[in-house]
Amino acid sequence: MLTITNIHKTFNKGTINEKKALNGVDLHLDEGDFVTIIGGNGAGKSTTLNAVAGVFPVDSGKIEIDGVDVTNLPEYKRAAYLGRVFQDPMMGTAANMGIEENLALALRRGERRTLRWGITGPERENYRHLLEQLGLGLEDRLTSKVGLLSGGQRQALTLLMATVKKPKLLLLDEHTAALDPKTAAKVLELTDKIIARDHLTALMVTHNMRHAIEYGNRLIMMHDGKVVVDIRGEEKKHLQVRDLLEKFNIDNDRMLLSE
């Protein structure tokens, strides 16, 4: 579903602020893979996700989604293949529009715009059913402005919007980092449920080792702009935080990883 081949990216090339962010990243995801990505600040985790999403062009290498070479496609053209949830709950939704209007935008993504009625009765019932699955009571607040929701409610809605059309690939960039622990746990639980139910392929960046171990069927670690470890199968199932600390010789470095 995703093949990244030897991609490189250097920012501010030729200046005093030159930064080599990606240094030959290779990664292959089969359909249904749920991969968590850990690594220190500057390891290349979010840069890899942004490269896949087309936020910026890579210097060299190749990116394929479901067999389609998207390396040179702009961000808006890749949107047809992707669902994204950002770290900031304020991103990914239109704050001044209602919940049902945001869902309508998500469902119409990639379709031609027409002058027909915006939201039909059957559509509204479908939205209510989708929101019921979140267990947050949003099904009774369809016309509420999204800007009035809590961070957790908004992030859960963003997750629903990103997955409602079953994207080829779901990108989760530390999407619970800005939430309190209880809310983060709820959003992660919803994430896992939706990915499993719809058999989605997903990449989730996290600084939390426990989350990286608990969720997904694969765990990769990045360092200096490349993938250095790929753990899956039985090894992933039996992995403990202390195993990661020992394997990567981490000495209580909060800048690198958090428990």
Long-range contacts (C-beta under 8 A, 24 or more apart in sequence): 1-29, 1-30, 1-31, 1-32, 1-33, 1-65, 1-66, 1-168, 1-169, 1-201, 2-27, 2-28, 2-29, 2-52, 2-63, 2-64, 2-65, 2-169, 2-201, 2-203, 3-27, 3-28, 3-29, 3-62, 3-63, 3-64, 4-28, 4-48, 4-51, 4-52, 4-61, 4-62, 4-63, 5-61, 5-62, 5-63, 5-64, 6-60, 6-61, 6-62, 7-48, 7-51, 7-58, 7-60, 7-61, 7-62, 7-63, 8-58, 8-59, 8-60, 8-61, 9-47, 9-51, 9-56, 9-58, 9-59, 9-225, 10-59, 20-225, 21-47, 21-225, 22-47, 22-48, 22-51, 22-58, 22-225, 22-226, 23-224, 23-225, 23-226, 24-61, 24-225, 24-226, 25-51, 25-61, 25-222, 25-225, 25-226, 25-227, 26-226, 26-227, 27-220, 27-227, 29-169, 29-201, 29-203, 30-201, 31-199, 31-201, 32-199, 32-200, 32-201, 33-201, 33-202, 33-216, 33-217, 33-218, 34-192, 34-195, 34-200, 34-201, 34-202, 34-204, 34-215, 34-216, 34-217, 34-218, 35-202, 35-203, 35-204, 35-216, 35-217, 35-218, 35-219, 35-220, 36-204, 36-205, 36-206, 36-211, 36-212, 36-213, 36-215, 36-216, 36-218, 36-219, 36-220, 37-203, 37-204, 37-205, 37-206, 37-212, 37-219, 37-220, 37-221, 37-222, 38-206, 38-207, 38-209, 38-212, 38-219, 38-220, 38-221, 38-222, 38-244, 38-257, 39-221, 39-222, 39-223, 39-256, 39-257, 40-223, 40-253, 40-255, 40-256, 40-257, 41-255, 41-256, 43-221, 43-222, 43-223, 43-224, 43-225, 44-222, 44-224, 44-225, 44-226, 45-205, 45-222, 46-173, 46-174, 46-205, 47-225, 48-203, 48-222, 49-171, 49-173, 49-203, 49-205, 52-78, 52-82, 52-169, 52-171, 52-203, 53-78, 53-82, 53-84, 53-171, 54-78, 65-168, 65-169, 66-168, 66-169, 79-109, 79-110, 80-109, 80-110, 81-167, 81-168, 81-169, 82-167, 82-168, 82-169, 82-170, 82-171, 83-162, 83-163, 83-165, 83-167, 83-169, 83-170, 83-171, 83-200, 84-162, 84-170, 84-171, 84-172, 84-173, 85-155, 85-158, 85-159, 85-162, 85-170, 85-171, 85-172, 85-173, 85-175, 86-158, 86-173, 86-175, 87-173, 87-174, 87-175, 87-177, 87-178, 88-178, 89-151, 89-152, 89-154, 89-155, 89-158, 89-178, 89-179, 90-154, 91-158, 92-158, 92-161, 92-162, 93-146, 93-154, 93-157, 93-158, 93-161, 94-146, 95-145, 95-146, 95-147, 96-145, 96-146, 96-147, 97-145, 97-146, 98-142, 98-143, 98-144, 98-145, 98-146, 99-127, 99-131, 99-138, 99-141, 99-142, 99-143, 99-144, 99-146, 99-149, 99-157, 100-124, 100-127, 100-142, 100-143, 102-146, 102-157, 102-161, 103-127, 103-130, 103-157, 103-160, 103-161, 103-164, 105-161, 106-160, 106-161, 106-162, 106-164, 106-165, 107-164, 107-165, 109-165, 110-165, 130-160, 130-164, 131-157, 131-160, 134-160, 134-190, 150-183, 151-178, 151-179, 151-183, 152-179, 152-180, 152-183, 152-184, 152-186, 152-187, 155-179, 155-183, 155-187, 156-186, 156-187, 156-190, 159-187, 159-190, 159-191, 159-194, 160-194, 163-194, 163-195, 163-198, 163-200, 166-198, 166-200, 167-200, 168-201, 169-200, 169-201, 169-202, 169-203, 170-195, 170-200, 170-201, 170-202, 170-203, 171-202, 171-203, 172-202, 172-203, 172-204, 172-205, 173-205, 174-205, 174-206, 174-207, 175-204, 176-206, 176-211, 177-206, 177-207, 188-215, 191-215, 207-257, 207-258, 208-258, 208-259, 209-241, 209-244, 209-257, 209-258, 209-259, 210-241, 210-259, 213-239, 213-240, 213-241, 213-244, 221-248
